[in-house]
Amino acid sequence: MFDIGFQEIVVIFLVALIVVGPKNLPQIGRALGRAFAEFRRAMAEVKDVVESNEVVREFKEEYEKAKEGIKKIPEEYVNPSPQKDNPLETGNSKDGSRKA
């Protein structure tokens, strides 16, 4: 997370020990630990929300593409009109005789 080495941590600990004092240092440490944990949870939640919004956006894009594709389907495929010369529809052949 942070690019801090062991020496930097020791220096930070010593400064905190001098500033806060040995009695209050454990309480401050616990409070900082809880704050960092809460910050991590909040960041994870934000990340989940952003990812879910991205998924919703992708679904909307796919829906719009499908919607546009459906609009491009010719009307004759959607509502075919019966043809008069179609022997299968009327039961007659083209010459007017009845099929058995």
C-alpha positions as CSV (number, residue, x, y, z in Angstrom):
1,M,0.0,0.0,0.0
2,F,2.6,2.6,1.1
3,D,6.2,2.2,0.1
4,I,7.5,2.4,3.6
5,G,10.5,0.3,4.8
6,F,11.3,-1.0,8.3
7,Q,13.5,2.0,9.2
8,E,10.8,4.5,8.4
9,I,8.3,2.5,10.5
10,V,10.8,2.6,13.4
11,V,11.2,6.3,13.1
12,I,7.5,6.9,13.0
13,F,7.0,4.7,16.0
14,L,9.7,6.6,18.0
15,V,8.2,10.0,17.1
16,A,4.7,8.8,18.1
17,L,6.1,7.4,21.4
18,I,7.7,10.8,22.1
19,V,4.7,12.9,21.1
20,V,1.9,10.8,22.5
21,G,3.6,9.1,25.4
22,P,3.8,5.4,26.4
23,K,0.4,5.4,28.2
24,N,-1.7,6.5,25.2
25,L,0.3,4.9,22.4
26,P,-1.7,1.5,22.5
27,Q,-5.0,3.4,22.4
28,I,-3.8,5.5,19.5
29,G,-2.6,2.4,17.7
30,R,-6.0,0.7,18.1
31,A,-7.8,3.8,16.9
32,L,-5.6,4.0,13.8
33,G,-6.0,0.3,13.1
34,R,-9.8,0.6,13.2
35,A,-9.7,3.7,11.0
36,F,-7.6,2.0,8.4
37,A,-9.9,-1.1,8.5
38,E,-12.9,1.1,8.0
39,F,-11.2,2.9,5.2
40,R,-10.4,-0.4,3.5
41,R,-14.1,-1.5,3.8
42,A,-15.3,1.7,2.4
43,M,-13.0,1.5,-0.5
44,A,-14.0,-2.1,-1.2
45,E,-17.7,-1.0,-1.2
46,V,-17.0,1.9,-3.6
47,K,-15.1,-0.5,-5.9
48,D,-18.1,-2.9,-5.9
49,V,-20.5,-0.1,-6.7
50,V,-18.3,1.2,-9.6
51,E,-18.0,-2.4,-11.0
52,S,-21.7,-3.0,-10.7
53,N,-22.4,0.3,-12.5
54,E,-20.0,-0.7,-15.2
55,V,-21.9,-4.0,-15.7
56,V,-25.2,-2.2,-15.8
57,R,-23.8,0.2,-18.4
58,E,-22.6,-2.7,-20.5
59,F,-26.0,-4.4,-20.3
60,K,-27.7,-1.2,-21.4
61,E,-25.3,-0.9,-24.4
62,E,-26.1,-4.4,-25.4
63,Y,-29.8,-3.8,-25.0
64,E,-29.7,-0.7,-27.2
65,K,-27.7,-2.6,-29.9
66,A,-30.3,-5.4,-29.8
67,K,-33.1,-2.9,-30.0
68,E,-31.6,-1.2,-33.0
69,G,-31.1,-4.6,-34.7
70,I,-34.7,-5.5,-34.2
71,K,-35.8,-2.2,-35.7
72,K,-33.8,-3.0,-38.8
73,I,-35.7,-6.3,-39.4
74,P,-37.9,-5.8,-42.5
75,E,-41.7,-5.5,-41.8
76,E,-42.3,-8.5,-44.2
77,Y,-40.5,-10.8,-41.8
78,V,-42.4,-9.6,-38.8
79,N,-45.9,-9.6,-40.2
80,P,-45.9,-11.7,-43.4
81,S,-49.0,-11.1,-45.6
82,P,-50.6,-14.2,-47.1
83,Q,-49.8,-14.6,-50.8
84,K,-52.6,-15.4,-53.3
85,D,-50.4,-17.7,-55.5
86,N,-49.2,-19.8,-52.6
87,P,-50.6,-23.3,-53.1
88,L,-49.9,-24.3,-49.5
89,E,-52.0,-21.5,-48.1
90,T,-55.2,-22.0,-50.2
91,G,-55.0,-25.7,-51.0
92,N,-55.1,-25.0,-54.7
93,S,-52.4,-25.2,-57.3
94,K,-51.5,-22.4,-59.7
95,D,-53.7,-23.7,-62.5
96,G,-56.8,-23.6,-60.2
97,S,-57.2,-27.4,-59.8
98,R,-57.7,-28.8,-56.4
99,K,-54.8,-30.8,-54.9
100,A,-55.6,-34.1,-53.2
